């Protein structure tokens, strides 16, 4: 296979047209990517080259480029196949070279695709292709006499009807391969198809969670992603039967109008072949296409929601460097308690038993009071799993001698981390319960730094995550983690290997080398010192340096997002102002003296200079919002404490297309349906609410036995 079998197209021009961008922007992005640049680096430090494209736009260019390359690889395979068959013509080659979609390419290839034995191929072997061609022309009036000549008992054509039936099979295949008809049917199916779901007989009880789809139908184009994925899952599990089709009469009209040209016996045979072609060939083919197309759309929408939620979770406000007492709650096995210092290191652990069956309330209280005093604890993190609310209630009643705030922390995925190799490597001498408590405490201190250690799919902020394209999901989630890590920046002297490996240009191997070098030689004193790390070459330094922070470095810019390649610009600014770089960063009046136009060059434009000035005013400042303490209603600890009409505080834990889930402290999140989020119509909950947002909600529905809580945010007053 050779990609030079056809003219190399101008990818940049095509992609620019597809995405509504300038060709130069796209070409520059492709050149940078080809040179090994990462998306975060391009978006942050090459704004002049891209005219300030953001990460989403750059990612779209990369994805479209990869799709075009894959399509051209497929084009080459098809060209090879047709040439090997000896059927290539200049006209066919031109059509293949100019095909602009994989669907168009496959439609052109369809008549030449090697097939298993079909009814049409069997009929051709019987010598009936000339009869089919004659019938298709619809000019012959003496059909039966001609058909009789094709009787050949040796080949299995024993009657006139056998001959006609075989010819119809051949015509049906020709009709199914007609590109014009396929395109018109494709349009009809995509716009007017109805998706119908029926319960599999005898599966009513076993599949009752899908009872909404036991006898369900709606226009496919209007079916939201979560509903499609639910139906497809029900079908996959064997509880539902799904069918997708438009009105049969409308489809038949397309075929008959295209192929039935006369009113004679031949035309009658063509009409029969067209009907057979639709029901036996085109309908299942088009249904398969629609399933694939709309499943892909549903997957992308579900992944978009997951990515949006994950980004919000990763960028949740950090408490910061505080001494934290973290508790992993439990009943019979007790509550695991750990003390973390300001760097998140484990300094103490023990177990308390304030809940049944032990009920060591006083002893547990005294232990916590002692630990808070001894270690000068500044905050208490409590996991929100089993016994979480009861533990919060217990802790908040203790009269500590210090001002210490208790915070309930979402522990989704903490158990995954505690049993992981990463946790075992860090805490080889402790069991999973201690590691879980450490993870809970660190999540409060810095959610991003802790969550990067966990597979994003284990965090629990998506919808139908196991039903979507897993490769695309993983790629999207990994890209989101990388984007968030580089957006915040990483302190190289305290970061874990998992955090460092997500930094632009680094990866797992180089991250390990950085950690090993740090352990052997002590903290890095500057960004330039990173060059001494094995395999930290010029390219890696270029891609990574701007996202790495060195606290208390001799050069204050090392703790900023200013890239080392731009240090000379800041030095020139400081020199012109007659001060040091430190003075320039701390004195707003001196920065006002700077005229950015004076520093514009062929490589450095106003976008980069504006970024530099912004960073000088707040070097190294965490871009995440300030941490805000939150407490549940202390009078409500279980679903049995709820009553319809109650207004309670909650925190949003998940956002879907159909609404958002809110933790109100009863071990079961309640659903705020999209219609109950606001008084106004919205199409996407993410436009109105955010993950971890503190909200007041009203209880509008309760099903205690099924553990279902319906909530509303409309017209809620405390």
Number of C-alpha atoms within 10 A of each C-alpha: 13 12 14 10 14 16 9 10 12 10 18 22 15 17 22 18 13 11 13 9 16 15 17 15 20 28 20 18 26 18 11 18 15 10 10 12 20 19 25 26 23 23 22 21 24 23 19 19 20 21 15 18 20 15 18 11 18 22 18 13 24 17 13 18 18 12 14 18 14 13 17 25 15 17 24 19 16 20 21 16 18 18 13 10 12 9 10 15 11 8 8 14 14 11 14 20 18 13 17 14 13 16 12 17 20 18 20 19 19 15 14 16 14 11 9 7 8 12 17 21 18 15 24 18 11 20 19 26 20 13 22 27 14 15 25 25 15 21 16 15 12 11 19 15 10 16 20 17 12 20 21 16 10 8 12 12 21 14 16 19 14 19 26 25 21 25 30 29 26 27 27 26 23 18 26 24 20 15 15 13 18 20 14 13 22 19 12 18 23 21 14 18 23 20 22 20 23 19 23 16 10 9 13 15 10 9 17 13 12 18 16 13 21 23 12 14 16 13 16 22 15 12 16 16 21 18 14 19 22 17 24 20 18 23 18 13 10 13 27 26 19 19 15 23 21 20 12 13 8 12 21 18 12 16 23 17 10 14 18 20 16 13 10 16 17 25 21 15 22 28 23 18 26 30 21 20 24 22 15 14 17 24 21 15 16 20 20 12 16 20 19 12 13 19 19 15 15 22 25 18 19 25 24 17 22 26 22 20 23 25 18 16 20 24 21 21 21 21 18 17 16 17 22 31 31 32 33 31 28 21 19 12 15 21 27 21 27 27 26 24 17 16 14 22 14 18 10 14 18 13 18 23 22 24 21 13 11 13 15 14 14 11 13 19 19 13 14 17 18 14 17 23 13 9 16 19 22 18 21 25 27 29 29 25 19 13 21 25 25 21 22 25 18 15 20 15 9 13 10 16 11 12 11 16 16 20 22 24 22 20 19 17 20 27 18 17 22 23 15 15 12 15 20 16 9 10 16 12 8 13 13 19 21 25 26 27 30 31 28 30 33 29 26 28 26 19 22 23 19 23 25 22 20 18 14 22 17 16 17 15 22 22 22 16 18 11 16 20 15 14 9 13 22 15 10 17 22 17 18 18 23 20 20 21 24 23 18 18 25 23 17 24 18 17 17 19 22 19 26 31 21 23 29 25 23 22 16 15 11 19 24 17 17 27 21 15 17 17 11 9 9 11 16 19 16 20 22 12 10 19 14 12 16 12 14 19 12 10 13 18 20 18 22 24 24 27 27 27 24 23 21 11 14 11 16 18 27 26 24 23 27 25 20 17 11 16 16 10 16 21 15 13 23 20 13 12 17 12 14 14 21 13 14 22 20 14 14 12 9 16 18 12 11 15 10 15 10 8 15 15 9 6 9 17 17 15 16 20 19 12 14 21 18 13 17 24 15 14 19 23 13 14 12 13 10 12 13 11 11 13 16 20 14 12 9 17 20 14 20 11 9 19 13 13 13 13 20 20 18 24 22 21 21 24 26 24 19 18 20 24 24 28 22 25 27 21 17 16 23 26 23 27 19 20 17 21 21 18 10 8 10 13 12 15 21 17 8 10 17 19 24 19 14 19 16 18 28 24 20 17 17 18 10 11 7 7 13 15 21 20 28 23 21 16 11 14 10 9
